[in-house]
Amino acid sequence: MTRKVFTAISVALLIAAASPRVMGQVFTSQQPARDTSAAPTTGTAIISGRLVTDESTPAPIRRARVVAQSVESDVNKWVMTDAAGSFSINDLPEGRYTVSATKPGFVRVVFGAKRFDRPGTPVGLANGQRAEAPMRMLRGAVISGIVRDEHGMPAPGVSVRAMQFRTVSGERTLANATAGAGVLGETTDDRGMYRLFGLTPGEYVISATPRDSGRGNLKQMNDALLRTAQQTLRPNTTTIGAGQAAAQAPTPDSEVPTVGFTPMYYPGTMLPTDGALVTVGAGEEREGVDIQLRVVRTSRVSGKVITPAGVAPGEVSLTIAPAGTGGVNVTGFVSINTAPVAADGTFSFPGIAPGAYTVTARAASRAPGQPAPPQPAAGPMRIIGMGGAGDSPMNLWANADVAVDGQNVAGITLALQDGMRFAGRLAFDGSRPAPTDDLRRARIQLLPASLGRTMVLLGGGGAQVDDGGRFAVTGITPGKYRVLATLPSPEANWTLKSALVKGRDVLDFPLEILPNEDVTNAVLTFTDLSQIVSGSLQDATGRPAPDYTIVVFPADRTLWSATRRIRTTRPGTDGRFVFNGLPPGSYRIAALVDLAPNDTSEPSFFEELVPLSVAFTLKDGQTHVQDLRIGR
């Protein structure tokens, strides 16, 4: 569906024919900021309404939970609908509220939302005011089917869940389906059956994970192994000839073929990108979404770790993790396995399913006599800690990419080397002077830029800040990271304003750490100031126009992927809107009739908005008021 845009422009009229999305003309004006105060927890306002099904003949929805959540405070009140679907939330203080309703089997609804995946309209209330918020709920869709094992028999105890592809920070990512009030995951029953209900309309990836998934070291029996087992069970059998004995000698354990169970995706593929999407509409029941499980031939991945002087092989933390799947980030749904390193440096990962992997070795360099850090037990893991206060930072690393195709992979060499450094200084730019107390309280973290990647926390023992604000984060492996920094202080609420590296603010773009390249001149600037953009949207007659979405985005095209600078909101029933915490800079603002969830991740979307929006500049600590008015 083509979106239709109402937008604002300073002084001049905007011709409606300028874009097929434009529906009218918008005027803007500037007004002084309104005074605000903390909202009380009780009051005399009321929000009431009736909840019915979104059908040609609406029916009341009983026993649904309706919530009023304050936009400006933590006030949150809820009630249950009665037999007629009616509700009344009383004793609300003055303010703006989002109103939502949930019930198992239905899709969560927000008052004023044009679709199930759109933002709602906040309800503005004055003391003693009563506002109506009627809502219609979609019946949730249903996806059901049978999971069968490798022999075609029903497979009980299999975890089945619904997922969706989304664009996150410019990357196509597989994520859990949006939870409303339905069941997005369950376990198959004794008949191998599952039923996912309360789903929103859309496209889904359906996965099935067997109970033994990740256990890929099950021995695959063959004739030679069976004969060996029979001989073991029959100790008094007649001795066979030397030549026959040699032919039937036991197979070394490391060479015995192994198999394993792996998650499968409808209709029966190992990768979600190779599977079929299941599309459902509102209230639709899609049956027969059956999934065929497979037992796959697994491999043993082995090699040797070479450690520098002072580091024993047994101190090395070793992991193997998927390296990626067709440009889609799905690593949040796969296991990351660990293995011990022997005294001679050798290692072995048994039971690895076919795919592309990265083997990573981490260790801490230490002075002679310093005790070795504790190592995690071998097995599945998801978070790699970089040491807390008092622990040695894991500052040595080595990586190797491995392709596994069902055959054993040997001869991998991992030579540990020093990790990279992220270093620089702290700076302050606010209304107060820089703190004079101990700056060593600052905490700096680097988190993977992509959701679902292995989380490597760099802090405590891995980050050091001196009294003068000089810092160094050590032991960083190559990759792209987000920079986080906090500074607890009794004097002020210091927040991170910018993180400059080579003239680039890595709060807007991921910080890329390249192999053997240190960052030594980063400047992390803290501020005690915050910015607000507020205003109201009115129609041509001067009445509030709440049925639109306000979008604020950077004027600089290179920042259109900087999610912290892109905001959307719905005006309240009084037409008012507010954006808190935008970074200073140059922006544009527009009002849209409709906005899909992924629109703001597409540069082409902002290209269309540029000529139809108004520009403004937000300064440090400024409250900018931008009132908008829609013309005929």
C-alpha positions as a printed NumPy array, in Angstrom:
array([[  0.   ,   0.   ,   0.   ],
       [  1.374,   3.391,  -0.972],
       [  1.928,   5.612,   2.049],
       [  0.451,   9.113,   1.979],
       [  2.489,  11.9  ,   3.503],
       [  1.525,  15.147,   5.194],
       [  4.592,  17.235,   5.707],
       [  5.629,  20.661,   6.952],
       [  7.651,  23.449,   5.385],
       [  8.617,  26.8  ,   6.837],
       [  6.81 ,  29.914,   5.542],
       [  6.007,  28.683,   2.038],
       [  3.117,  26.437,   0.955],
       [  3.906,  22.925,  -0.237],
       [  2.168,  21.958,  -3.468],
       [  0.276,  18.683,  -3.124],
       [  1.307,  17.502,  -6.584],
       [  4.969,  17.438,  -5.622],
       [  4.712,  13.76 ,  -4.656],
       [  2.109,  11.012,  -5.038],
       [  2.278,  10.653,  -1.261],
       [  1.336,  14.274,  -0.53 ],
       [ -2.271,  14.845,   0.486],
       [ -2.235,  18.524,   1.377],
       [ -0.309,  21.545,   2.519],
       [  1.262,  22.063,   5.93 ],
       [  2.203,  25.258,   7.744],
       [  4.635,  25.527,  10.656],
       [  5.081,  27.962,  13.493],
       [  7.42 ,  28.423,  16.426],
       [  6.151,  28.825,  19.996],
       [  7.848,  29.008,  23.389],
       [  8.265,  25.736,  25.22 ],
       [  5.544,  24.811,  27.703],
       [  6.361,  24.35 ,  31.368],
       [  6.072,  20.781,  32.575],
       [  6.049,  19.189,  36.01 ],
       [  6.23 ,  15.685,  37.413],
       [  2.945,  13.808,  37.072],
       [  1.142,  12.609,  40.243],
       [  0.307,   8.933,  40.681],
       [ -3.452,   9.374,  41.119],
       [ -6.038,  11.732,  39.716],
       [ -9.622,  12.146,  38.592],
       [ -9.472,  11.456,  34.85 ],
       [-11.06 ,   8.399,  33.208],
       [-10.447,   6.429,  30.023],
       [-13.333,   4.191,  28.985],
       [-14.443,   2.348,  25.9  ],
       [-15.574,  -0.93 ,  24.411],
       [-13.468,  -3.72 ,  22.955],
       [-14.933,  -5.705,  20.045],
       [-13.733,  -8.03 ,  17.306],
       [-12.563,  -6.514,  14.028],
       [-15.203,  -8.257,  11.914],
       [-18.135,  -7.287,   9.726],
       [-20.376,  -8.125,  12.672],
       [-18.34 ,  -7.082,  15.727],
       [-18.689,  -9.183,  18.856],
       [-17.726,  -8.094,  22.382],
       [-14.39 ,  -9.396,  23.688],
       [-14.739, -10.481,  27.297],
       [-12.014, -10.846,  29.904],
       [ -9.428,  -8.921,  27.894],
       [ -6.745,  -6.94 ,  29.702],
       [ -6.778,  -3.193,  28.929],
       [ -3.785,  -1.096,  30.033],
       [ -3.319,   2.673,  30.258],
       [  0.391,   3.562,  30.31 ],
       [  1.523,   7.136,  30.913],
       [  3.801,   8.575,  28.244],
       [  5.478,  10.992,  30.665],
       [  5.692,   8.922,  33.871],
       [  5.574,   5.394,  35.262],
       [  1.824,   5.45 ,  35.934],
       [  0.383,   2.167,  34.673],
       [ -3.171,   0.959,  35.368],
       [ -5.203,  -1.904,  33.931],
       [ -8.667,  -3.433,  34.052],
       [-10.505,  -6.407,  32.53 ],
       [-13.362,  -5.975,  30.072],
       [-16.828,  -7.1  ,  31.175],
       [-19.323,  -9.347,  29.39 ],
       [-20.176,  -6.531,  26.961],
       [-16.494,  -5.812,  26.219],
       [-16.683,  -2.514,  28.114],
       [-13.93 ,  -1.114,  30.31 ],
       [-13.268,   1.965,  32.439],
       [ -9.844,   2.929,  33.84 ],
       [-10.429,   5.427,  36.647],
       [ -8.397,   7.719,  38.91 ],
       [ -5.858,   8.653,  36.268],
       [ -3.719,  11.769,  36.806],
       [ -3.482,  14.448,  34.15 ],
       [ -1.233,  13.476,  31.251],
       [ -0.932,  11.527,  28.022],
       [ -1.577,   7.769,  27.878],
       [ -1.228,   4.917,  25.439],
       [ -4.122,   2.463,  25.722],
       [ -3.656,  -1.176,  24.683],
       [ -5.559,  -4.446,  25.012],
       [ -4.468,  -8.074,  24.985],
       [ -6.19 , -11.45 ,  25.142],
       [ -4.909, -14.927,  24.275],
       [ -5.863, -15.848,  20.727],
       [ -6.135, -12.22 ,  19.598],
       [ -3.613,  -9.728,  18.257],
       [ -2.573,  -7.001,  20.675],
       [ -4.233,  -3.691,  19.783],
       [ -3.238,  -0.111,  20.603],
       [ -5.808,   2.667,  20.526],
       [ -5.487,   4.797,  17.398],
       [ -3.189,   2.405,  15.529],
       [ -4.096,   2.045,  11.874],
       [ -2.736,  -1.522,  11.798],
       [ -1.567,  -4.095,  14.287],
       [  2.093,  -3.158,  13.68 ],
       [  1.663,   0.617,  13.819],
       [  2.062,   2.991,  16.773],
       [ -1.074,   4.164,  18.546],
       [ -2.431,   7.587,  19.448],
       [ -1.743,   8.798,  23.009],
       [ -4.859,   9.965,  24.853],
       [ -4.469,  13.434,  26.399],
       [ -6.301,  13.927,  29.702],
       [ -6.95 ,  16.917,  31.943],
       [ -8.039,  16.598,  35.572],
       [-11.626,  15.348,  35.738],
       [-11.781,  14.65 ,  31.993],
       [-13.338,  11.466,  30.588],
       [-11.987,  10.194,  27.264],
       [-13.334,   7.413,  25.065],
       [-10.955,   4.836,  23.566],
       [-12.972,   2.218,  21.655],
       [-10.868,  -0.524,  20.029],
       [-11.289,  -3.425,  17.623],
       [ -9.13 ,  -6.552,  17.913],
       [ -8.033,  -8.943,  15.189],
       [ -8.386, -12.632,  15.797],
       [ -4.927, -14.134,  15.776],
       [ -3.83 , -16.439,  12.993],
       [ -2.961, -20.091,  13.63 ],
       [ -0.168, -22.23 ,  12.204],
       [ -0.27 , -25.941,  12.995],
       [  1.272, -29.151,  11.743],
       [  3.144, -32.337,  12.572],
       [  6.872, -32.789,  13.132],
       [  8.192, -36.149,  11.945],
       [ 11.512, -37.796,  12.676],
       [ 14.026, -39.106,  10.15 ],
       [ 11.933, -42.263,   9.753],
       [  8.694, -40.409,   9.074],
       [  7.248, -41.118,  12.505],
       [  5.67 , -38.432,  14.744],
       [  8.344, -36.723,  16.869],
       [  7.179, -35.713,  20.374],
       [  9.051, -33.239,  22.577],
       [ 10.279, -31.069,  19.692],
       [ 10.434, -27.312,  20.293],
       [  8.621, -25.428,  17.515],
       [  8.568, -21.649,  17.205],
       [  7.628, -18.87 ,  14.812],
       [ 10.251, -16.347,  13.67 ],
       [ 10.418, -13.5  ,  11.178],
       [ 13.005, -11.745,   9.061],
       [ 13.565,  -8.088,   9.987],
       [ 16.008,  -5.352,   9.096],
       [ 18.013,  -4.403,  12.182],
       [ 20.704,  -1.699,  11.871],
       [ 20.743,  -2.26 ,   8.126],
       [ 21.229,  -6.037,   8.477],
       [ 18.681,  -8.681,   7.563],
       [ 18.132, -10.564,  10.801],
       [ 16.099, -13.573,  11.885],
       [ 14.263, -12.654,  15.084],
       [ 11.543, -14.071,  17.286],
       [  8.078, -13.141,  16.086],
       [  6.514, -10.142,  17.807],
       [  4.707, -11.332,  20.893],
       [  1.113, -10.225,  21.258],
       [ -1.146, -12.41 ,  23.38 ],
       [ -0.653, -15.697,  21.585],
       [  1.653, -18.699,  21.66 ],
       [  4.675, -18.258,  19.385],
       [  6.444, -21.409,  20.506],
       [  5.487, -24.768,  21.989],
       [  6.538, -28.403,  22.254],
       [  5.033, -31.135,  20.096],
       [  2.733, -33.627,  21.827],
       [  2.826, -37.421,  21.661],
       [  1.393, -37.248,  18.129],
       [  4.156, -34.865,  16.976],
       [  1.561, -32.092,  16.643],
       [  2.003, -28.403,  17.421],
       [ -0.277, -25.366,  17.261],
       [  0.945, -21.758,  17.277],
       [ -1.888, -19.256,  17.755],
       [ -2.499, -15.556,  18.247],
       [ -0.138, -14.707,  15.369],
       [ -0.243, -11.347,  13.631],
       [ -0.776, -11.336,   9.857],
       [  2.514, -11.755,   8.022],
       [  5.24 , -14.131,   6.879],
       [  6.848, -16.592,   9.27 ],
       [  9.802, -18.936,   9.439],
       [  8.834, -22.063,  11.404],
       [ 11.662, -23.916,  13.132],
       [ 11.77 , -27.292,  14.883],
       [ 14.503, -28.073,  17.408],
       [ 14.746, -31.701,  18.612],
       [ 15.455, -32.404,  22.271],
       [ 18.894, -33.787,  21.373],
       [ 19.768, -30.881,  19.084],
       [ 23.409, -29.913,  19.52 ],
       [ 24.397, -33.463,  20.51 ],
       [ 26.249, -34.327,  17.349],
       [ 28.595, -37.029,  18.631],
       [ 26.29 , -40.035,  18.396],
       [ 28.17 , -42.956,  16.87 ],
       [ 26.797, -44.17 ,  13.588],
       [ 26.689, -47.945,  13.653],
       [ 28.028, -49.939,  10.703],
       [ 28.858, -53.611,  10.046],
       [ 32.405, -53.352,  11.455],
       [ 31.201, -51.74 ,  14.688],
       [ 28.44 , -54.331,  15.066],
       [ 30.92 , -57.199,  14.624],
       [ 33.229, -55.632,  17.199],
       [ 30.338, -55.298,  19.646],
       [ 29.341, -58.911,  19.07 ],
       [ 32.888, -60.098,  19.754],
       [ 32.957, -58.081,  22.956],
       [ 29.722, -59.716,  24.105],
       [ 31.011, -63.23 ,  23.228],
       [ 34.363, -63.648,  24.984],
       [ 34.414, -67.442,  24.522],
       [ 34.028, -67.476,  20.748],
       [ 36.524, -69.368,  18.611],
       [ 39.747, -67.461,  17.78 ],
       [ 39.819, -66.223,  14.2  ],
       [ 42.771, -66.146,  11.847],
       [ 45.363, -63.41 ,  11.953],
       [ 44.427, -62.033,   8.544],
       [ 40.73 , -61.951,   9.411],
       [ 41.476, -60.346,  12.779],
       [ 43.432, -57.583,  11.126],
       [ 40.56 , -56.91 ,   8.769],
       [ 38.14 , -56.672,  11.7  ],
       [ 40.353, -54.673,  14.067],
       [ 38.343, -52.076,  16.061],
       [ 38.031, -48.681,  14.407],
       [ 39.757, -45.899,  16.388],
       [ 37.158, -43.912,  18.306],
       [ 38.19 , -40.659,  16.582],
       [ 37.457, -42.211,  13.189],
       [ 34.037, -43.657,  13.988],
       [ 31.384, -41.846,  11.899],
       [ 29.078, -39.691,  14.035],
       [ 25.665, -38.196,  13.467],
       [ 23.623, -35.559,  15.224],
       [ 20.319, -33.755,  15.416],
       [ 20.072, -30.203,  14.179],
       [ 17.303, -27.573,  14.094],
       [ 15.228, -27.77 ,  10.931],
       [ 13.128, -25.171,   9.158],
       [  9.864, -25.755,   7.324],
       [  9.535, -27.829,   5.245],
       [ 12.828, -29.57 ,   6.142],
       [ 15.957, -27.499,   5.529],
       [ 18.967, -26.814,   7.758],
       [ 19.085, -23.09 ,   6.998],
       [ 16.164, -20.667,   7.426],
       [ 17.162, -18.919,   4.221],
       [ 16.589, -22.174,   2.308],
       [ 13.179, -22.841,   3.83 ],
       [  9.705, -21.699,   2.807],
       [  7.917, -18.767,   4.398],
       [  4.448, -19.405,   5.825],
       [  2.053, -16.526,   5.134],
       [ -1.115, -16.055,   7.18 ],
       [ -3.828, -13.418,   7.226],
       [ -5.905, -12.097,  10.097],
       [ -7.679, -14.982,  11.84 ],
       [ -6.509, -17.51 ,   9.24 ],
       [ -5.856, -21.099,  10.34 ],
       [ -3.021, -22.626,   8.33 ],
       [ -2.851, -26.375,   8.817],
       [ -0.447, -28.921,   7.408],
       [  2.762, -26.967,   8.043],
       [  4.665, -30.208,   8.624],
       [  8.403, -30.364,   9.26 ],
       [ 10.694, -33.276,   8.487],
       [ 13.612, -33.746,  10.876],
       [ 16.979, -35.052,   9.738],
       [ 19.925, -36.766,  11.316],
       [ 23.034, -35.303,   9.702],
       [ 26.547, -36.632,   9.39 ],
       [ 28.72 , -34.647,  11.779],
       [ 32.447, -33.981,  11.827],
       [ 35.314, -33.694,  14.25 ],
       [ 37.171, -30.375,  13.98 ],
       [ 40.663, -30.589,  15.468],
       [ 43.954, -28.777,  15.513],
       [ 46.528, -27.168,  17.751],
       [ 46.834, -23.923,  19.68 ],
       [ 50.246, -22.252,  19.828],
       [ 50.653, -20.129,  22.951],
       [ 53.265, -17.511,  23.808],
       [ 55.673, -17.897,  26.708],
       [ 53.96 , -17.744,  30.085],
       [ 50.597, -19.024,  28.868],
       [ 49.786, -22.696,  29.32 ],
       [ 47.584, -24.313,  26.649],
       [ 45.097, -25.343,  29.323],
       [ 44.391, -21.652,  30.035],
       [ 43.04 , -21.044,  26.519],
       [ 39.295, -20.542,  26.043],
       [ 38.264, -22.13 ,  22.76 ],
       [ 34.945, -21.738,  20.915],
       [ 33.454, -22.661,  17.577],
       [ 30.511, -20.647,  16.23 ],
       [ 28.631, -20.34 ,  12.921],
       [ 30.286, -17.824,  10.616],
       [ 27.063, -16.699,   8.906],
       [ 24.306, -17.852,   6.605],
       [ 23.83 , -16.117,   3.294],
       [ 24.194, -12.593,   4.616],
       [ 21.388, -13.115,   7.159],
       [ 22.14 , -12.836,  10.86 ],
       [ 20.731, -15.996,  12.439],
       [ 23.386, -16.625,  15.081],
       [ 20.979, -15.802,  17.89 ],
       [ 19.361, -19.2  ,  17.235],
       [ 22.411, -21.456,  17.11 ],
       [ 24.748, -22.814,  19.749],
       [ 28.295, -21.694,  20.379],
       [ 30.368, -24.652,  21.593],
       [ 33.508, -24.808,  23.671],
       [ 36.278, -27.406,  23.931],
       [ 39.257, -27.918,  26.259],
       [ 42.84 , -27.543,  25.087],
       [ 45.224, -30.366,  26.041],
       [ 48.637, -29.819,  27.616],
       [ 50.31 , -30.218,  24.221],
       [ 47.994, -27.584,  22.671],
       [ 45.782, -29.986,  20.752],
       [ 42.008, -29.629,  20.708],
       [ 39.008, -31.345,  19.186],
       [ 35.39 , -30.323,  18.632],
       [ 33.281, -33.463,  18.074],
       [ 29.847, -33.582,  16.479],
       [ 29.943, -30.412,  14.34 ],
       [ 27.123, -30.229,  11.792],
       [ 27.811, -29.154,   8.185],
       [ 28.253, -25.408,   7.703],
       [ 30.686, -22.509,   7.849],
       [ 32.291, -21.837,  11.236],
       [ 34.852, -19.672,  12.985],
       [ 37.099, -21.202,  15.628],
       [ 38.226, -18.596,  18.179],
       [ 40.913, -18.92 ,  20.841],
       [ 41.198, -16.434,  23.734],
       [ 43.632, -16.318,  26.626],
       [ 45.06 , -13.928,  29.18 ],
       [ 48.705, -12.969,  29.199],
       [ 50.03 , -12.854,  32.74 ],
       [ 53.158, -12.203,  34.695],
       [ 55.173, -15.15 ,  36.002],
       [ 53.634, -16.496,  39.202],
       [ 50.21 , -14.961,  38.559],
       [ 47.469, -17.616,  38.914],
       [ 45.625, -18.721,  35.79 ],
       [ 42.01 , -17.535,  35.409],
       [ 39.264, -20.177,  35.759],
       [ 38.119, -21.678,  32.489],
       [ 34.507, -22.509,  31.562],
       [ 33.5  , -26.132,  31.19 ],
       [ 33.27 , -27.519,  27.676],
       [ 29.83 , -27.434,  26.094],
       [ 27.301, -24.991,  24.607],
       [ 27.667, -21.34 ,  25.588],
       [ 26.442, -17.936,  24.469],
       [ 28.324, -15.254,  26.386],
       [ 32.074, -14.883,  26.636],
       [ 33.032, -12.736,  29.616],
       [ 36.139, -10.611,  29.497],
       [ 36.81 , -10.728,  33.21 ],
       [ 35.337,  -8.767,  36.061],
       [ 37.15 ,  -6.496,  38.437],
       [ 40.295,  -8.235,  39.569],
       [ 40.341, -10.827,  36.772],
       [ 42.982, -10.884,  34.06 ],
       [ 41.622,  -9.56 ,  30.731],
       [ 41.505, -12.061,  27.879],
       [ 43.864, -10.086,  25.652],
       [ 45.267, -12.805,  23.378],
       [ 43.363, -14.12 ,  20.384],
       [ 43.42 , -16.227,  17.24 ],
       [ 40.715, -17.028,  14.679],
       [ 40.357, -19.612,  11.926],
       [ 37.526, -20.051,   9.424],
       [ 36.457, -23.644,   8.829],
       [ 34.121, -25.247,   6.281],
       [ 32.506, -28.458,   7.551],
       [ 30.909, -30.857,   5.053],
       [ 30.484, -34.116,   6.955],
       [ 34.155, -35.115,   6.837],
       [ 36.58 , -34.651,   9.715],
       [ 38.64 , -31.469,   9.584],
       [ 42.146, -31.629,  11.049],
       [ 45.344, -29.594,  11.079],
       [ 43.909, -26.236,  12.179],
       [ 46.584, -24.011,  13.699],
       [ 45.693, -21.161,  16.056],
       [ 48.69 , -18.992,  16.975],
       [ 47.703, -16.639,  19.79 ],
       [ 48.636, -13.003,  19.36 ],
       [ 48.01 ,  -9.798,  21.256],
       [ 44.515,  -8.38 ,  20.899],
       [ 43.909,  -4.879,  19.628],
       [ 43.522,  -1.803,  21.821],
       [ 40.801,   0.833,  21.931],
       [ 42.295,   3.756,  23.81 ],
       [ 41.875,   7.502,  24.207],
       [ 40.586,  10.022,  26.7  ],
       [ 37.39 ,  11.217,  28.332],
       [ 36.149,  14.761,  27.657],
       [ 33.277,  16.834,  29.055],
       [ 31.   ,  19.34 ,  27.34 ],
       [ 28.065,  20.512,  29.434],
       [ 26.697,  23.134,  31.768],
       [ 28.985,  22.043,  34.596],
       [ 32.77 ,  21.85 ,  34.774],
       [ 34.359,  18.465,  34.258],
       [ 34.164,  16.247,  37.346],
       [ 37.081,  16.674,  39.712],
       [ 36.587,  13.383,  41.533],
       [ 37.966,  10.001,  40.545],
       [ 37.362,   9.326,  36.84 ],
       [ 38.327,   5.697,  37.318],
       [ 34.635,   5.063,  38.014],
       [ 33.943,   5.311,  34.284],
       [ 32.957,   2.032,  32.639],
       [ 33.573,   1.411,  28.956],
       [ 32.131,  -1.486,  26.965],
       [ 32.276,  -2.684,  23.383],
       [ 29.284,  -4.763,  22.272],
       [ 28.942,  -6.543,  18.913],
       [ 27.231,  -4.296,  16.367],
       [ 25.009,  -7.136,  15.127],
       [ 22.263,  -8.65 ,  17.241],
       [ 22.757, -12.293,  17.992],
       [ 26.531, -12.252,  17.601],
       [ 28.681, -13.668,  20.36 ],
       [ 28.583, -11.116,  23.15 ],
       [ 32.084, -10.052,  24.158],
       [ 31.994,  -7.779,  27.185],
       [ 35.036,  -5.577,  27.517],
       [ 35.032,  -4.001,  30.937],
       [ 36.273,  -4.426,  34.467],
       [ 39.613,  -6.144,  33.963],
       [ 39.58 ,  -5.351,  30.233],
       [ 39.035,  -1.588,  30.537],
       [ 41.232,   0.758,  32.535],
       [ 40.639,   4.474,  33.184],
       [ 43.21 ,   6.565,  35.058],
       [ 42.681,   9.64 ,  37.238],
       [ 43.086,  11.955,  34.264],
       [ 40.477,  10.228,  32.138],
       [ 42.839,   8.293,  29.881],
       [ 41.395,   4.867,  29.088],
       [ 42.405,   1.674,  27.343],
       [ 40.335,  -1.365,  26.414],
       [ 42.549,  -4.307,  25.548],
       [ 42.258,  -7.752,  24.084],
       [ 39.764,  -6.933,  21.333],
       [ 39.21 ,  -9.337,  18.464],
       [ 38.543,  -8.036,  14.93 ],
       [ 34.959,  -7.019,  14.256],
       [ 32.392,  -4.227,  14.409],
       [ 31.308,  -2.914,  17.787],
       [ 29.024,  -0.452,  19.522],
       [ 30.647,   1.794,  22.122],
       [ 28.991,   2.176,  25.518],
       [ 30.321,   4.3  ,  28.36 ],
       [ 28.868,   5.343,  31.706],
       [ 30.123,   7.61 ,  34.468],
       [ 28.361,   7.306,  37.831],
       [ 28.54 ,  10.673,  39.565],
       [ 26.713,  12.286,  42.488],
       [ 27.194,  15.699,  40.887],
       [ 25.301,  15.255,  37.62 ],
       [ 23.715,  12.805,  35.217],
       [ 26.597,  12.47 ,  32.78 ],
       [ 25.685,  10.709,  29.513],
       [ 27.802,   9.871,  26.507],
       [ 27.389,  12.571,  23.851],
       [ 29.874,  11.4  ,  21.212],
       [ 32.702,   8.94 ,  20.587],
       [ 35.077,  10.326,  17.982],
       [ 37.489,   7.994,  16.201],
       [ 39.422,   9.388,  13.226],
       [ 36.909,  12.235,  12.93 ],
       [ 33.926,   9.857,  12.863],
       [ 31.333,   9.54 ,  15.626],
       [ 31.102,   5.813,  16.296],
       [ 27.88 ,   6.319,  18.251],
       [ 26.307,   6.801,  14.817],
       [ 28.322,   4.126,  13.009],
       [ 29.818,   0.852,  14.233],
       [ 33.419,   0.948,  15.417],
       [ 35.422,  -1.401,  13.201],
       [ 38.456,  -3.02 ,  14.817],
       [ 40.778,  -4.412,  12.151],
       [ 43.379,  -7.153,  12.721],
       [ 46.615,  -5.778,  14.126],
       [ 45.33 ,  -2.186,  14.121],
       [ 45.015,  -0.294,  17.411],
       [ 42.754,   2.707,  18.016],
       [ 44.715,   5.058,  20.271],
       [ 43.179,   8.525,  19.928],
       [ 39.456,   8.06 ,  20.632],
       [ 37.666,  10.889,  22.442],
       [ 34.59 ,   9.953,  24.496],
       [ 32.678,  13.127,  25.376],
       [ 30.16 ,  13.23 ,  28.226],
       [ 27.467,  15.864,  28.741],
       [ 24.949,  16.739,  31.43 ],
       [ 22.632,  18.38 ,  28.887],
       [ 19.625,  16.84 ,  27.128],
       [ 17.521,  17.945,  24.191],
       [ 13.756,  17.937,  23.563],
       [ 11.726,  18.412,  20.394],
       [  8.026,  19.042,  20.985],
       [  5.048,  20.575,  19.269],
       [  1.52 ,  19.947,  18.099],
       [ -0.099,  18.834,  14.859],
       [ -3.333,  20.494,  13.755],
       [ -5.603,  20.185,  10.759],
       [ -6.727,  23.061,   8.535],
       [ -9.415,  24.117,  11.016],
       [ -6.988,  24.252,  13.933],
       [ -8.217,  21.058,  15.562],
       [ -5.79 ,  18.38 ,  16.803],
       [ -4.788,  15.866,  14.111],
       [ -3.822,  12.707,  16.017],
       [ -4.166,  10.201,  13.168],
       [ -0.659,  10.714,  11.817],
       [  2.881,   9.641,  12.602],
       [  5.589,  12.247,  13.185],
       [  9.062,  11.35 ,  11.879],
       [ 12.303,  13.117,  12.784],
       [ 15.423,  12.17 ,  10.81 ],
       [ 18.908,  13.627,  10.175],
       [ 19.372,  16.218,   7.448],
       [ 22.721,  14.608,   6.615],
       [ 22.144,  11.64 ,   4.296],
       [ 25.181,   9.823,   5.651],
       [ 23.396,   9.558,   9.007],
       [ 20.257,   7.829,   7.722],
       [ 21.483,   4.558,   9.213],
       [ 22.175,   6.192,  12.611],
       [ 19.201,   4.832,  14.515],
       [ 19.763,   7.047,  17.575],
       [ 19.004,  10.078,  15.368],
       [ 15.799,   8.651,  13.834],
       [ 12.602,   8.835,  15.886],
       [  8.913,   8.318,  15.275],
       [  5.908,   9.047,  17.464],
       [  2.17 ,   9.533,  17.312],
       [  0.573,  12.815,  18.452],
       [ -1.837,  12.505,  21.337],
       [ -5.555,  13.115,  21.024],
       [ -4.71 ,  16.759,  21.764],
       [ -2.288,  16.793,  18.806],
       [  0.785,  17.16 ,  21.003],
       [  3.996,  15.203,  20.383],
       [  7.43 ,  15.09 ,  22.013],
       [ 10.864,  13.563,  21.331],
       [ 13.264,  13.265,  24.251],
       [ 17.014,  12.744,  24.134],
       [ 17.79 ,  13.431,  20.477],
       [ 21.482,  14.24 ,  19.964],
       [ 22.268,  17.814,  18.852],
       [ 22.414,  18.313,  15.099],
       [ 20.52 ,  19.23 ,  11.95 ],
       [ 17.197,  17.453,  11.386],
       [ 14.089,  17.339,   9.27 ],
       [ 10.538,  16.628,  10.478],
       [  7.505,  15.298,   8.628],
       [  4.017,  13.996,   9.402],
       [  2.845,  10.808,   7.676],
       [ -0.558,   9.213,   7.279],
       [  0.955,   5.749,   7.617],
       [  4.321,   4.23 ,   8.491],
       [  5.383,   0.599,   8.133],
       [  7.806,  -0.873,  10.711],
       [ 10.782,  -1.143,   8.333],
       [ 10.313,   2.142,   6.487],
       [ 12.892,   4.03 ,   8.53 ],
       [ 15.566,   1.443,   7.702],
       [ 15.347,   2.237,   3.971],
       [ 17.315,   5.23 ,   2.569],
       [ 14.808,   5.56 ,  -0.288],
       [ 12.113,   6.323,   2.281],
       [ 13.995,   9.396,   3.52 ],
       [ 14.803,  10.475,  -0.046],
       [ 11.073,  10.926,  -0.641],
       [ 10.627,  12.83 ,   2.613],
       [ 13.42 ,  15.376,   2.091],
       [ 11.504,  17.767,  -0.209],
       [  8.362,  17.337,   1.879],
       [  9.764,  18.079,   5.319],
       [ 10.932,  21.053,   7.342],
       [ 14.489,  21.497,   8.543],
       [ 15.504,  22.585,  12.023],
       [ 18.633,  22.636,  14.141],
       [ 18.788,  21.211,  17.648],
       [ 21.436,  22.73 ,  19.901],
       [ 22.959,  21.412,  23.099],
       [ 20.434,  21.515,  25.943],
       [ 17.747,  23.07 ,  23.731],
       [ 13.985,  22.495,  23.85 ],
       [ 12.876,  23.05 ,  20.27 ],
       [  9.157,  23.58 ,  19.596],
       [  7.933,  22.802,  16.083],
       [  4.168,  23.12 ,  15.64 ],
       [  2.742,  21.725,  12.399],
       [ -0.519,  22.492,  10.63 ],
       [ -2.076,  20.577,   7.757],
       [ -3.603,  22.682,   4.975],
       [ -6.479,  21.744,   2.709]])
